[in-house]
Every structure is written in C-alpha cells, then in structure tokens.
Amino acid sequence: ATALTAAPGRGEASAAACSIVQQSQSGKTDTVAPAIAVAAARNTAATATVLAQAAATASSQGATSSFAQAQAQAFSAAKSQGSLNAYTQSVAQAISQGGGSAQQAFGQAFASAAASGGDQRQALVEATATAFCSGGSTAVAFASAFSVAINQDRNGCLVLSEAHALAIARCGGGQFSATAQASATSQVLGLCGLLPGFQPISFGSSTSSGQTFGGSPGGR
C-alpha cells in the first residue's frame, strides 16, 4: 500500500498499475484488494491515479475481468477496514481520470460486486449512496460505471435501488434530487425505473433485434 501511494510522486504510477494488473491476473485478488483499500485510506488522489492507469493497462492487455474482480473485492475490504468512503472517492476520481477504459473496468467491477451478493454487494450499495450524496463529479462517475454494470447484470439495478433509498435516508430528498438532475445520473437511475420520464430496462425477454434488454428516455 505504501508503494502504491508513493508511486505517482516518484513517476512510477505506470509500474504500480502494471503490478496491480499482473497480480490480479495471477489470481492474487485476496492480496490486491485489501492493499488498494489501505492505499485509498492513506492517499485518495494517488490511489485514484494508479487505478486509472491500471484500468487502461488492463484494457490494453485484455485483463479487465480479473482487474474488475479485484476492485469488486476491494469494496468489501474497504468496508471491513473502515475506509469505504476513501475508496469510493478513489474509484470516482479514477473513473473521471481514466475515461472509457475506467468506466468499462469499474462497470464490470460494479456488476461483479452486485452479482456476488454478501459483503461485496452491501459495500457497493453503501459506496454508491455515498457517491450520490456527494454529488458532482463523484455521482456522475459512479453513474457512468453503472451504465456499464446494468447492461451486464440485472443485479446492478437492484443495487441502485437500495443505494437510492439509502442516499435519500442519509442526505435527504432535496440533496439527492439535485444530484439526480445530472444527465448521466438521471439516465442510469431512469433506466432502472427510479426516476420518472424514462422507460425502465426489462430483463429476461428478447426484443425483435435480439437484445436481451435495453432502455431509452421516455418522451421527447
């Protein structure tokens, strides 16, 4: 964890990112996940920089799935360590910095955590509620990753539904409603049937185009 947080300042973020990807590919997610959670608690911004680069590296090496598994486990690791808020901020910043590759990687991580149930799923619910209550770029980053997750696993919408309720309980309807007005956030919530004006995605039935599910804003 110390090496990870120090890496960006030493110009070694790329090397640290490669190490995360390689260890994840080697099946060492039980080691990688808690180390990332510890690193986020120590230095949120530095951890975000490394995670953004790791997502890009994983994408270029065809290793996004194993990287995503490690990040999914990091949610529960961070929760057990009491550093879930810090990890949430690192993830949001990494998605914002990393663009498309990070959205895909963390979208897969969200889908994996949602599908796994148990501690990973609950930690993702709590992290998502925190992100939505934070608003701004943090909420938008999580929403962009969920737009990937809900197209991979229907449990993504179940997580969003629980996080939606938890966010309202934590930060009040007014603050949550303001956050929900952001286009990326409103779209992903709408597709899960959590905001009016959108056609929710439906699961388990094929459309004429052969897609299993899809969704689009209702009304124009």
N, C-alpha and C positions, 0 to 999 in steps of 0.2 A: 504493500500500500504506500509506503514512503517513497519507493522508487517511482511509483506511478504518479504521485502528486508532484514530485520534483522534476519529472521528465520534461514538461513543457518549458520550464525555466532554463533547462540545460540544452534545449534544442533537440531533445530526444523523444518527443511525443510520438513520432512515427515508429520508433523502435518499441516503445511501450505498447503502442497499438498492435503492432505485429505480434508481440508476446501474448497479448490477450487473445487474439485470434488463433494463434498456434495452440495455446493451452486449451482453448475451447474445443478446437478440432480434435485434440488428443483425449478428449473426454474428462478433462480436469475441471469441469464446471463447479464442482463442490469446493475447489480451491479458489477459482477465479471469482466466483460470485461474492463471497464474504470479503475478499480483498478489495473489490470495487466498492462495496458498501462502506468499508472503513475509509477508503480513499476519499469518497464523496463527503464523509463527515469531516475530514481534515481540510479538504480544499475543493469546494464545489466546482469552481471555474476550471481548475487544472484537470480535474477528473472529466469534466464535460469535453474539454479539448481532446483528450486522449480517446474518449468514447466516440466522438465524432469521426476521428481518424480511423479508429478500429472498425466502425461501421463501413466506411469506404473501403478499407482493406479487405474486410470480409466479403463485400460485394464483388470486388475485383477478383477474388480468389475462389468464388463460389462457395464460400463458407458462412453465408448469412444464417443458415439454420442453426448451426452449432453456436455461433455468436449470440443469436437470439435466445437460445436455451439458457446460456449463462446469464444474460440480462434478466430473463424471467426469474431465475433463481435469486438474482441479486435483490429483487423486490422483497422477497421473504427474509433474506439475510439482513437487509437494512432494517426491516421492521423488528426483527428479533434483537438487533443491536441498538435500537432506538434512534437510528439515523435515516428513517424513511423520508422525512422532509428534505434532508440534504440530497439524498439520492434522487428524489423527484425533481429537484432543481437541476441537478447534473444531467439527468435524462432530457429534460426540457431544453436546456441550453445545447446539448449535443444534437438534438433533432434540429434546432434552429440553425446551428452552425453547419451541420452535415448535409442539409438539403435532402434530395431524393433518396440517396443511399441510406441515410439515417432514418428517414421516415419508413422505408421498407423494413430495415433491420429491427427497429423498435416496434413497428407494427406487428412483425412476426413474434417479437418478444411478448407483446401485449396479448396476442392470440394464444400463445403457448401458456402464459400465466393464467389466462381466463379459462382455458380448457383443462388445465391441470387440477383446478379446484384447490381446496385446502388453504395452506398458508400463502402460497403464491397468489392465488386469486384474491384473497382478502386483502393482502398487501397492495395489490394493484387497484382495488376498489378505493382504499384509503388514499393512495397516492394520487389517483385521478380526482378524487374530491378535493384534495389539497390544491392540485393544479387548477381546477375550475374556480376555487375560491381565490386563488392568487390572481387570476385573470390575465389580461395582456398576452404577451408572447408565450408565457408558460401554458396557459389554457389552449392557445392556438396550436402549440407544438404537440400537446397530448392529443388534441382533436385530429391533427393531421396523421398521427400514428394510428389512431383508432379507425380512421377511414380505410386504412390497410387491414387492420385487425378484423373488422366486422365483415370484410369480404373473404376472410379465411376461416373464421369460426363464429358460429352463431352466438357463442358464449360472450363474445365481445359486447353485444347489445345488453346482455344480462348484467355484465359488469358496469356498463354505462348507466343502466337503470338504477343499480344500487348506489353508484357514485353520485348520480344526480340527486337522489334522496338524501344522501349523507352530506353533500355540499350545501343543500338548502338548510339542513339542520345546523350545520356548522357556521355558515356565513350569512344566512338569511336569504329570503326570496329576492329582495331588491338587488343585492350584490350579484347573486347568481344570474338573475335575469339580464343584468348589464353585460356580464361575461358572455352569456349565450347569444348576444346580438352579433358577436364577431362571426363573420361569414363561415369560416372553417368550423367553428364550434357549433353554430346553429345547424349547419348541414349535417354533421355527424349525429347530433342529437335528434334532428328531424328524421333521419333515415332509420333511427331506432324507435321512432314513434314517441319521442319525449318532448317534442315541440309541435305546435300546430302549423299547418301550412305546407307540410311535406307528406309525401306518400311513403310510409314505412316500408323497409325491405321485408320481403316474405321469404321464409325458408321452407325447403322441402318440396317445392313444386317447380317444375321446369317451365320456362316461358317458350314461346314459339321460336325464339332464337337459340334455344338450348341452354340458356343461362339458368343456373340454379336459383339465383336471387339477384335482385338489383333494386335501385331506388332512385327517385328523382324528386325535385321540389314540386309540390303541388301548386297549381295556379300560376299564372304569369301576368 
